[in-house]
Amino acid sequence: MASPAVDDYLKTIYAHTEWQNDPITPSVLAGALGIAPSSVTEMVKKLAAAGLVSHQPYGAIRLTDGGTIRALGMLRRHRLIETWLVREHGYAWHEVHDEAEVLEHAISDRLLESIDEQLGRPRFDPHGDAIPDAAGHIEREPFVLLGDAHIGHRGRVLRVSDRDPDLLCAIEDAGIQVGSEFVVGSPVPEGAEVAIWLTV
């Protein structure tokens, strides 16, 4: 099942549980991909038949080991490209997600390896998401979502969601970036409580 659509499904399923524990449902997957639920149902059946996901009708969707490996490969591509666009081509962090969505399906493994080497094998992308290495290993620090942290919690910003470019701009305008020291209770842009992850 070599196709960009399959890769997008697997990457989205993986990303859903990367920063929280609830598995993705078909309706949530449809919303994340902007696709009709009926189309998602058909594709999930194909993914299950190919051994890439496990799924019972009306239940959650989980990646198999094979699906996880393939999803991590796509995340590696996406996040290396985002990092490359920011560092080498002057993109702002709110501009790279959509560009990377296109390029991740187009570049060769050889070019990806060259980009990784050129960038010095980065471990994190501009939004703080961990970049899997070529073997599929990925590392993360313990974290807490800003909205779940208690008042007075001190931590470092680990990750900022890249899903809303306008919110990314507002967070940047507020002087918050990956690596910033943060005390919960400080004013943050509206919506940031569900878009910022801190060290515990």
N, CA, C and O of each residue as an XYZ file, in Angstrom:
800
protein
N       0.838     -1.193      0.000
C       0.000      0.000      0.000
C       0.878      1.251      0.000
O       0.858      2.039      0.946
N       1.636      1.416     -1.058
C       2.513      2.581     -1.160
C       1.741      3.726     -1.795
O       1.565      3.765     -3.013
N       1.280      4.658     -0.965
C       0.585      5.827     -1.489
C       0.653      6.945     -0.473
O       0.702      6.684      0.729
N       0.658      8.203     -0.935
C       0.654      9.335     -0.003
C      -0.547      9.314      0.934
O      -0.430      9.707      2.095
N      -1.700      8.860      0.446
C      -2.890      8.830      1.298
C      -2.691      7.889      2.480
O      -3.033      8.232      3.612
N      -2.145      6.717      2.227
C      -1.883      5.764      3.305
C      -0.920      6.370      4.314
O      -1.141      6.280      5.522
N       0.147      6.987      3.822
C       1.126      7.604      4.715
C       0.491      8.702      5.565
O       0.811      8.835      6.747
N      -0.398      9.483      4.976
C      -1.073     10.550      5.730
C      -1.959      9.969      6.824
O      -2.003     10.494      7.937
N      -2.660      8.894      6.513
C      -3.489      8.238      7.529
C      -2.636      7.759      8.699
O      -2.940      8.037      9.859
N      -1.571      7.041      8.381
C      -0.734      6.465      9.437
C      -0.084      7.554     10.282
O      -0.020      7.439     11.506
N       0.392      8.597      9.639
C       1.026      9.705     10.366
C       0.022     10.385     11.287
O       0.359     10.732     12.419
N      -1.197     10.577     10.819
C      -2.228     11.239     11.623
C      -2.648     10.375     12.802
O      -2.858     10.887     13.901
N      -2.772      9.074     12.585
C      -3.115      8.157     13.677
C      -2.032      8.193     14.747
O      -2.334      8.264     15.938
N      -0.783      8.145     14.329
C       0.321      8.178     15.296
C       0.341      9.509     16.046
O       0.435      9.532     17.273
N       0.254     10.610     15.311
C       0.365     11.932     15.929
C      -0.729     12.172     16.961
O      -0.519     12.910     17.924
N      -1.900     11.556     16.771
C      -3.005     11.760     17.699
C      -2.649     11.317     19.117
O      -3.073     11.944     20.088
N      -1.876     10.245     19.240
C      -1.546      9.723     20.570
C      -0.133     10.081     21.009
O       0.343      9.597     22.036
N       0.529     10.916     20.245
C       1.911     11.254     20.609
C       1.975     12.077     21.888
O       2.901     11.919     22.683
N       0.995     12.954     22.090
C       1.027     13.861     23.242
C      -0.159     13.656     24.180
O      -0.377     14.462     25.084
N      -0.917     12.602     23.979
C      -1.991     12.212     24.903
C      -2.300     10.737     24.650
O      -1.851     10.171     23.654
N      -3.063     10.117     25.545
C      -3.183      8.660     25.522
C      -4.434      8.102     24.865
O      -4.494      6.900     24.609
N      -5.435      8.928     24.583
C      -6.673      8.396     24.014
C      -6.474      8.008     22.552
O      -6.043      8.839     21.752
N      -6.781      6.750     22.183
C      -6.628      6.350     20.782
C      -7.622      7.093     19.896
O      -8.659      7.560     20.365
N      -7.300      7.194     18.641
C      -8.130      7.944     17.704
C      -9.321      7.108     17.260
O      -9.212      5.893     17.089
N     -10.451      7.763     17.076
C     -11.655      7.103     16.572
C     -11.818      7.456     15.094
O     -11.212      8.417     14.621
N     -12.627      6.693     14.361
C     -12.826      7.019     12.951
C     -13.357      8.432     12.734
O     -12.944      9.098     11.784
N     -14.263      8.907     13.591
C     -14.815     10.250     13.385
C     -13.766     11.326     13.624
O     -13.719     12.321     12.901
N     -12.924     11.132     14.635
C     -11.852     12.102     14.896
C     -10.839     12.068     13.755
O     -10.347     13.114     13.331
N     -10.530     10.892     13.264
C      -9.607     10.761     12.132
C     -10.164     11.459     10.900
O      -9.428     12.142     10.188
N     -11.447     11.294     10.645
C     -12.078     11.965      9.504
C     -11.954     13.477      9.636
O     -11.642     14.163      8.662
N     -12.199     14.003     10.842
C     -12.088     15.436     11.062
C     -10.666     15.930     10.890
O     -10.445     16.994     10.312
N      -9.690     15.163     11.388
C      -8.287     15.568     11.288
C      -7.806     15.609      9.844
O      -6.989     16.452      9.474
N      -8.324     14.689      9.033
C      -7.907     14.620      7.630
C      -8.796     15.450      6.705
O      -8.455     15.675      5.544
N      -9.941     15.905      7.227
C     -10.869     16.657      6.385
C     -11.508     15.791      5.318
O     -11.716     16.224      4.185
N     -11.817     14.559      5.701
C     -12.347     13.559      4.762
C     -13.676     13.034      5.299
O     -13.881     12.985      6.512
N     -14.566     12.647      4.411
C     -15.863     12.105      4.812
C     -15.677     10.827      5.630
O     -14.818     10.008      5.304
N     -16.470     10.646      6.688
C     -16.365      9.432      7.502
C     -16.461      8.141      6.699
O     -15.780      7.167      7.017
N     -17.292      8.120      5.667
C     -17.422      6.904      4.861
C     -16.106      6.562      4.162
O     -15.760      5.389      4.030
N     -15.379      7.578      3.719
C     -14.081      7.340      3.079
C     -13.074      6.804      4.082
O     -12.269      5.929      3.763
N     -13.125      7.341      5.308
C     -12.225      6.868      6.356
C     -12.516      5.407      6.674
O     -11.589      4.614      6.841
N     -13.780      5.046      6.759
C     -14.150      3.666      7.053
C     -13.564      2.705      6.032
O     -13.033      1.655      6.391
N     -13.662      3.066      4.760
C     -13.129      2.203      3.701
C     -11.612      2.097      3.778
O     -11.056      1.009      3.627
N     -10.940      3.219      4.011
C      -9.480      3.188      4.073
C      -8.998      2.417      5.295
O      -8.019      1.675      5.210
N      -9.668      2.582      6.423
C      -9.256      1.861      7.631
C      -9.389      0.352      7.412
O      -8.550     -0.414      7.886
N     -10.421     -0.078      6.708
C     -10.551     -1.504      6.378
C      -9.348     -1.978      5.562
O      -8.819     -3.065      5.798
N      -8.921     -1.159      4.603
C      -7.766     -1.525      3.771
C      -6.487     -1.553      4.597
O      -5.647     -2.436      4.425
N      -6.345     -0.575      5.499
C      -5.158     -0.534      6.349
C      -5.107     -1.750      7.274
O      -4.041     -2.318      7.511
N      -6.267     -2.138      7.789
C      -6.330     -3.315      8.658
C      -5.996     -4.579      7.877
O      -5.281     -5.450      8.371
N      -6.517     -4.677      6.653
C      -6.235     -5.850      5.813
C      -4.758     -5.946      5.473
O      -4.230     -7.042      5.287
N      -4.088     -4.798      5.390
C      -2.654     -4.767      5.080
C      -1.793     -4.941      6.338
O      -0.565     -4.969      6.252
N      -2.437     -5.058      7.498
C      -1.688     -5.264      8.729
C      -1.059     -4.013      9.305
O      -0.129     -4.098     10.107
N      -1.555     -2.852      8.904
C      -0.980     -1.593      9.375
C      -1.710     -1.011     10.580
O      -1.126     -0.246     11.348
N      -2.976     -1.366     10.749
C      -3.744     -0.920     11.917
C      -4.579     -2.082     12.445
O      -4.826     -3.064     11.744
N      -5.006     -1.945     13.702
C      -6.000     -2.857     14.253
C      -7.235     -2.032     14.556
O      -7.142     -0.913     15.060
N      -8.405     -2.600     14.243
C      -9.632     -1.831     14.396
C     -10.829     -2.766     14.405
O     -10.944     -3.667     13.575
N     -11.715     -2.531     15.360
C     -13.004     -3.212     15.396
C     -14.068     -2.199     14.987
O     -13.920     -1.017     15.298
N     -15.137     -2.612     14.300
C     -16.171     -1.662     13.885
C     -16.630     -0.776     15.036
O     -16.922     -1.261     16.129
N     -16.689      0.522     14.781
C     -17.113      1.553     15.729
C     -16.124      1.763     16.880
O     -16.393      2.538     17.798
N     -14.991      1.080     16.830
C     -14.001      1.220     17.894
C     -12.842      2.115     17.494
O     -12.807      2.675     16.398
N     -11.898      2.231     18.413
C     -10.716      3.055     18.165
C      -9.797      2.366     17.156
O      -9.883      1.160     16.924
N      -8.928      3.162     16.575
C      -7.959      2.673     15.590
C      -6.578      2.736     16.220
O      -6.189      3.768     16.767
N      -5.839      1.643     16.147
C      -4.482      1.600     16.699
C      -3.520      1.090     15.642
O      -3.860      0.209     14.851
N      -2.329      1.644     15.634
C      -1.308      1.191     14.705
C      -0.727     -0.144     15.164
O      -0.546     -0.369     16.361
N      -0.443     -1.010     14.229
C       0.332     -2.210     14.515
C       1.805     -1.808     14.549
O       2.141     -0.650     14.300
N       2.678     -2.757     14.856
C       4.117     -2.450     14.843
C       4.554     -1.979     13.461
O       5.327     -1.029     13.333
N       4.050     -2.654     12.428
C       4.400     -2.256     11.062
C       3.869     -0.879     10.717
O       4.549     -0.094     10.056
N       2.651     -0.582     11.164
C       2.081      0.737     10.928
C       2.838      1.827     11.660
O       3.015      2.930     11.142
N       3.288      1.510     12.877
C       4.058      2.483     13.660
C       5.379      2.806     12.979
O       5.768      3.972     12.906
N       6.070      1.796     12.485
C       7.349      2.024     11.804
C       7.154      2.929     10.595
O       7.934      3.853     10.365
N       6.117      2.656      9.836
C       5.872      3.478      8.644
C       5.460      4.902      9.023
O       5.876      5.860      8.371
N       4.650      5.046     10.069
C       4.240      6.376     10.529
C       5.449      7.176     10.997
O       5.561      8.363     10.688
N       6.353      6.543     11.736
C       7.553      7.238     12.215
C       8.431      7.685     11.054
O       9.059      8.742     11.115
N       8.474      6.880      9.997
C       9.225      7.283      8.810
C       8.664      8.545      8.177
O       9.416      9.408      7.725
N       7.338      8.650      8.146
C       6.713      9.855      7.593
C       6.892     11.055      8.512
O       7.117     12.170      8.042
N       6.793     10.831      9.825
C       7.035     11.934     10.754
C       8.459     12.441     10.623
O       8.696     13.648     10.679
N       9.407     11.535     10.452
C      10.806     11.939     10.253
C      10.926     12.854      9.040
O      11.562     13.906      9.111
N      10.319     12.457      7.937
C      10.358     13.278      6.730
C       9.751     14.655      6.991
O      10.362     15.680      6.689
N       8.545     14.668      7.553
C       7.820     15.918      7.758
C       8.611     16.870      8.665
O       8.755     18.053      8.358
N       9.111     16.351      9.763
C       9.760     17.216     10.744
C      11.145     17.670     10.301
O      11.561     18.784     10.618
N      11.862     16.821      9.573
C      13.144     17.268      9.024
C      12.929     18.370      7.988
O      13.687     19.339      7.939
N      11.906     18.220      7.170
C      11.620     19.246      6.166
C      11.237     20.555      6.832
O      11.700     21.616      6.413
N      10.398     20.504      7.865
C      10.040     21.734      8.582
C      11.288     22.413      9.143
O      11.438     23.631      9.040
N      12.172     21.629      9.731
C      13.396     22.174     10.316
C      14.276     22.783      9.237
O      14.847     23.856      9.432
N      14.386     22.117      8.121
C      15.187     22.585      6.988
C      14.629     23.901      6.433
O      15.390     24.818      6.126
N      13.320     23.990      6.307
C      12.712     25.214      5.773
C      12.946     26.400      6.707
O      13.186     27.515      6.245
N      12.877     26.162      8.015
C      13.106     27.253      8.973
C      14.577     27.656      8.996
O      14.899     28.841      8.909
N      15.460     26.681      9.113
C      16.884     26.993      9.290
C      17.563     27.482      8.014
O      18.388     28.395      8.052
N      17.213     26.876      6.901
C      17.963     27.141      5.665
C      17.237     28.029      4.672
O      17.866     28.560      3.756
N      15.936     28.205      4.824
C      15.183     28.944      3.812
C      14.360     30.097      4.375
O      13.557     30.698      3.661
N      14.557     30.400      5.643
C      13.953     31.594      6.212
C      12.461     31.542      6.464
O      11.835     32.586      6.651
N      11.872     30.351      6.475
C      10.450     30.238      6.783
C      10.232     30.509      8.278
O      11.091     30.192      9.101
N       9.099     31.086      8.619
C       8.694     31.211     10.016
C       8.029     29.905     10.439
O       7.583     29.133      9.591
N       7.960     29.654     11.749
C       7.443     28.365     12.205
C       5.967     28.161     11.897
O       5.492     27.025     11.877
N       5.230     29.253     11.655
C       3.806     29.096     11.326
C       3.580     28.846      9.830
O       2.446     28.626      9.404
N       4.655     28.879      9.033
C       4.525     28.735      7.577
C       4.907     27.350      7.064
O       4.652     27.044      5.899
N       5.506     26.511      7.894
C       6.158     25.315      7.352
C       5.280     24.066      7.271
O       5.573     23.168      6.481
N       4.217     23.987      8.065
C       3.457     22.734      8.123
C       2.885     22.339      6.757
O       3.094     21.217      6.295
N       2.175     23.250      6.126
C       1.543     22.921      4.843
C       2.582     22.638      3.759
O       2.386     21.762      2.917
N       3.680     23.380      3.786
C       4.757     23.152      2.807
C       5.342     21.749      2.988
O       5.575     21.030      2.015
N       5.576     21.373      4.247
C       6.135     20.048      4.531
C       5.167     18.935      4.153
O       5.594     17.851      3.757
N       3.863     19.194      4.274
C       2.864     18.195      3.885
C       3.023     17.801      2.417
O       2.815     16.645      2.050
N       3.389     18.765      1.589
C       3.577     18.496      0.163
C       4.934     17.840     -0.094
O       5.017     16.820     -0.777
N       5.987     18.427      0.454
C       7.342     17.972      0.163
C       7.656     16.589      0.721
O       8.475     15.867      0.152
N       7.014     16.208      1.831
C       7.342     14.920      2.453
C       7.079     13.745      1.521
O       7.689     12.688      1.680
N       6.191     13.906      0.561
C       5.891     12.832     -0.380
C       6.744     12.900     -1.644
O       6.723     11.985     -2.468
N       7.490     13.990     -1.787
C       8.172     14.215     -3.059
C       9.677     13.966     -3.012
O      10.264     13.583     -4.024
N      10.311     14.174     -1.862
C      11.769     14.065     -1.841
C      12.206     12.609     -1.688
O      11.476     11.780     -1.145
N      13.398     12.318     -2.173
C      13.939     10.961     -2.109
C      14.555     10.703     -0.737
O      14.812     11.631      0.031
N      14.786      9.428     -0.445
C      15.470      9.060      0.793
C      16.882      9.646      0.809
O      17.379     10.058      1.858
N      17.512      9.680     -0.345
C      18.872     10.225     -0.423
C      18.901     11.707     -0.054
O      19.773     12.149      0.695
N      17.948     12.466     -0.582
C      17.897     13.891     -0.250
C      17.557     14.081      1.222
O      18.114     14.963      1.876
N      16.655     13.272      1.747
C      16.300     13.381      3.167
C      17.521     13.144      4.044
O      17.743     13.878      5.007
N      18.313     12.130      3.722
C      19.521     11.842      4.483
C      20.505     13.006      4.399
O      21.155     13.348      5.386
N      20.611     13.612      3.218
C      21.494     14.764      3.043
C      21.029     15.949      3.886
O      21.845     16.651      4.485
N      19.716     16.166      3.930
C      19.159     17.256      4.741
C      19.454     17.009      6.220
O      19.858     17.923      6.938
N      19.252     15.775      6.670
C      19.512     15.431      8.066
C      20.974     15.691      8.420
O      21.274     16.264      9.468
N      21.875     15.269      7.544
C      23.307     15.482      7.782
C      23.647     16.966      7.781
O      24.386     17.436      8.647
N      23.113     17.707      6.813
C      23.372     19.144      6.709
C      22.933     19.889      7.963
O      23.594     20.833      8.396
N      21.815     19.462      8.545
C      21.265     20.124      9.728
C      21.923     19.670     11.027
O      21.610     20.199     12.094
N      22.834     18.693     10.949
C      23.506     18.213     12.151
C      22.693     17.205     12.952
O      22.831     17.117     14.172
N      21.842     16.442     12.262
C      20.999     15.414     12.893
C      20.160     16.000     14.028
O      20.302     15.578     15.176
N      19.298     16.953     13.730
C      18.506     17.576     14.803
C      17.583     16.571     15.480
O      17.096     15.637     14.844
N      17.348     16.769     16.766
C      16.474     15.874     17.524
C      15.053     16.387     17.602
O      14.135     15.616     17.883
N      14.848     17.693     17.354
C      13.523     18.285     17.470
C      13.285     19.257     16.325
O      14.217     19.893     15.832
N      12.014     19.367     15.904
C      11.665     20.308     14.842
C      11.393     21.690     15.447
O      11.475     21.837     16.666
N      11.075     22.701     14.641
C      10.891     24.059     15.185
C       9.767     24.183     16.206
O       9.756     25.123     17.000
N       8.815     23.240     16.195
C       7.697     23.296     17.145
C       7.953     22.470     18.403
O       7.111     22.417     19.299
N       9.123     21.824     18.464
C       9.471     21.018     19.622
C       9.106     19.550     19.508
O       9.311     18.792     20.456
N       8.570     19.132     18.368
C       8.244     17.723     18.170
C       9.525     16.933     17.907
O      10.387     17.370     17.145
N       9.641     15.771     18.541
C      10.826     14.942     18.378
C      10.901     14.393     16.952
O       9.892     13.983     16.378
N      12.096     14.394     16.399
C      12.334     13.853     15.055
C      12.863     12.431     15.206
O      13.929     12.238     15.791
N      12.147     11.430     14.696
C      12.680     10.060     14.754
C      13.985      9.966     13.981
O      14.162     10.642     12.967
N      14.905      9.125     14.461
C      16.123      8.918     13.699
C      15.849      7.937     12.560
O      14.727      7.457     12.399
N      16.876      7.648     11.778
C      16.691      6.807     10.596
C      16.233      5.395     10.960
O      15.635      4.705     10.135
N      16.511      4.962     12.192
C      16.098      3.629     12.635
C      14.708      3.637     13.263
O      14.208      2.586     13.664
N      14.074      4.816     13.352
C      12.734      4.909     13.907
C      12.696      5.150     15.406
O      11.623      5.108     16.007
N      13.855      5.405     16.026
C      13.873      5.712     17.458
C      13.467      7.163     17.669
O      13.813      8.042     16.880
N      12.726      7.397     18.746
C      12.245      8.743     19.037
C      12.336      8.941     20.547
O      12.079      8.014     21.315
N      12.703     10.148     20.971
C      12.838     10.406     22.400
C      12.026     11.629     22.801
O      11.920     12.601     22.053
N      11.462     11.559     23.989
C      10.673     12.668     24.515
C      10.937     12.818     26.007
O      11.266     11.853     26.695
N      10.788     14.032     26.487
C      10.850     14.280     27.921
C       9.440     14.143     28.503
O       8.455     14.287     27.778
N       9.338     13.864     29.811
C       8.015     13.899     30.452
C       7.405     15.287     30.279
O       8.117     16.291     30.303
N       6.090     15.338     30.107
C       5.450     16.606     29.762
C       4.103     16.752     30.437
O       3.526     15.788     30.941
N       3.615     17.986     30.435
C       2.259     18.294     30.883
C       1.707     19.374     29.961
O       2.411     20.322     29.615
N       0.458     19.229     29.569
C      -0.198     20.244     28.747
C      -0.418     21.482     29.608
O      -0.800     21.370     30.773
N      -0.182     22.651     29.045
C      -0.320     23.892     29.790
C      -1.660     23.964     30.517
O      -1.708     24.371     31.677
N      -2.742     23.577     29.855
C      -4.063     23.647     30.471
C      -4.244     22.706     31.647
O      -5.158     22.892     32.450
N      -3.382     21.690     31.764
C      -3.472     20.727     32.867
C      -2.494     21.022     34.000
O      -2.544     20.381     35.050
N      -1.603     21.991     33.787
C      -0.595     22.312     34.802
C      -1.206     23.194     35.885
O      -2.083     24.012     35.608
N      -0.737     23.024     37.117
C      -1.265     23.812     38.227
C      -0.661     25.225     38.213
O       0.421     25.444     37.668
N      -1.369     26.162     38.813
C      -0.879     27.527     38.908
C       0.439     27.523     39.685
O       0.540     26.902     40.743
N       1.421     28.201     39.169
C       2.731     28.243     39.796
C       3.703     27.204     39.253
O       4.887     27.225     39.589
N       3.206     26.287     38.409
C       4.088     25.276     37.814
C       5.173     25.970     36.998
O       4.888     26.845     36.179
N       6.414     25.570     37.232
C       7.540     26.112     36.462
C       8.045     25.033     35.518
O       8.304     23.902     35.931
N       8.179     25.385     34.273
C       8.676     24.420     33.307
C       9.229     25.120     32.085
O       9.144     26.340     31.943
N       9.793     24.317     31.217
C      10.302     24.806     29.945
C       9.326     24.402     28.863
O       8.780     23.300     28.900
N       9.095     25.286     27.890
C       8.193     24.958     26.793
C       8.845     23.869     25.950
O       9.904     24.074     25.357
N       8.196     22.709     25.909
C       8.692     21.577     25.136
C       8.186     21.597     23.707
O       8.924     21.289     22.771
N       6.934     21.959     23.549
C       6.299     21.819     22.241
C       5.160     22.808     22.103
O       4.461     23.103     23.073
N       4.974     23.320     20.892
C       3.835     24.170     20.563
C       3.161     23.549     19.344
O       3.821     23.295     18.337
N       1.861     23.303     19.424
C       1.136     22.688     18.318
C       1.256     23.546     17.060
O       1.195     24.774     17.118
N       1.427     22.876     15.929
C       1.576     23.598     14.655
C       0.295     23.617     13.838
O       0.327     23.975     12.661
N      -0.829     23.241     14.432
C      -2.074     23.105     13.672
C      -2.751     24.431     13.346
O      -3.512     24.503     12.381
N      -2.496     25.481     14.123
C      -3.176     26.762     13.926
C      -2.141     27.860     13.697
O      -1.565     28.360     14.663
N      -1.888     28.251     12.443
C      -0.876     29.272     12.169
C      -1.123     30.597     12.885
O      -0.175     31.250     13.319
N      -2.385     30.999     13.013
C      -2.680     32.265     13.695
C      -2.311     32.188     15.168
O      -1.779     33.146     15.728
N      -2.590     31.054     15.795
C      -2.224     30.894     17.201
C      -0.706     30.849     17.358
O      -0.168     31.396     18.321
N      -0.017     30.208     16.431
C       1.445     30.203     16.468
C       1.992     31.628     16.418
O       2.922     31.965     17.151
N       1.417     32.460     15.560
C       1.849     33.858     15.468
C       1.605     34.586     16.785
O       2.457     35.344     17.247
N       0.433     34.354     17.393
C       0.095     35.016     18.658
C       1.033     34.567     19.775
O       1.450     35.377     20.603
N       1.363     33.285     19.797
C       2.281     32.764     20.810
C       3.668     33.374     20.616
O       4.327     33.757     21.582
N       4.096     33.461     19.378
C       5.394     34.071     19.089
C       5.396     35.553     19.471
O       6.370     36.048     20.037
N       4.309     36.256     19.163
C       4.206     37.677     19.521
C       4.255     37.879     21.034
O       4.693     38.926     21.511
N       3.803     36.871     21.786
C       3.835     36.952     23.244
C       5.221     36.620     23.803
O       5.426     36.633     25.017
N       6.168     36.323     22.910
C       7.532     36.028     23.342
C       7.744     34.606     23.807
O       8.745     34.305     24.458
N       6.806     33.723     23.479
C       6.907     32.322     23.892
C       7.437     31.503     22.722
O       6.936     31.604     21.602
N       8.449     30.696     22.993
C       8.978     29.814     21.970
C       9.451     28.523     22.630
O       9.551     28.445     23.854
N       9.738     27.518     21.817
C      10.250     26.258     22.345
C      11.546     26.556     23.095
O      12.441     27.224     22.578
N      11.626     26.052     24.311
C      12.800     26.288     25.144
C      12.610     27.401     26.162
O      13.396     27.514     27.103
N      11.576     28.228     25.991
C      11.317     29.317     26.936
C      10.981     28.761     28.318
O      10.267     27.765     28.435
N      11.500     29.410     29.366
C      11.093     29.083     30.727
C       9.714     29.700     30.952
O       9.436     30.806     30.488
N       8.866     28.983     31.660
C       7.473     29.400     31.770
C       6.953     29.133     33.169
O       7.244     28.089     33.754
N       6.192     30.061     33.705
C       5.502     29.873     34.978
C       4.007     29.937     34.702
O       3.518     30.943     34.188
N       3.278     28.884     35.033
C       1.842     28.851     34.784
C       1.170     29.920     35.651
O       1.410     30.011     36.855
N       0.347     30.700     35.022
C      -0.263     31.853     35.657
C       0.128     33.106     34.903
O      -0.506     34.153     35.035
N       1.203     32.984     34.095
C       1.583     34.075     33.217
C       0.521     34.225     32.143
O      -0.073     33.228     31.731
N       0.264     35.434     31.679
C      -0.716     35.600     30.602
C      -0.244     34.879     29.334
O       0.926     34.965     28.959
N      -1.156     34.178     28.691
C      -0.852     33.520     27.420
C      -1.952     33.856     26.429
O      -3.069     34.168     26.842
N      -1.669     33.800     25.131
C      -2.719     34.063     24.131
C      -3.869     33.082     24.280
O      -3.672     31.932     24.672
N      -5.064     33.541     23.967
C      -6.243     32.677     24.030
C      -6.029     31.440     23.163
O      -5.590     31.539     22.017
N      -6.338     30.295     23.715
C      -6.158     29.031     22.995
C      -4.839     28.357     23.286
O      -4.669     27.173     22.993
N      -3.884     29.104     23.869
C      -2.546     28.546     24.079
C      -2.534     27.409     25.086
O      -1.642     26.560     25.052
N      -3.516     27.382     25.986
C      -3.527     26.323     27.013
C      -3.672     24.942     26.403
O      -3.295     23.951     27.028
N      -4.216     24.858     25.184
C      -4.346     23.554     24.520
C      -3.324     23.394     23.405
O      -3.416     22.464     22.603
N      -2.353     24.294     23.350
C      -1.375     24.251     22.266
C       0.067     24.235     22.758
O       0.989     24.135     21.949
N       0.281     24.331     24.071
C       1.637     24.385     24.624
C       1.833     23.240     25.618
O       0.992     23.007     26.487
N       2.944     22.537     25.478
C       3.321     21.462     26.385
C       4.564     21.898     27.136
O       5.471     22.482     26.544
N       4.618     21.618     28.450
C       5.725     22.018     29.314
C       6.418     20.796     29.890
O       5.844     19.708     29.937
N       7.674     20.986     30.335
C       8.326     19.945     31.123
C       7.593     19.842     32.454
O       7.016     20.817     32.937
N       7.624     18.646     33.041
C       6.944     18.445     34.330
C       7.833     18.943     35.453
O       7.453     18.868     36.621
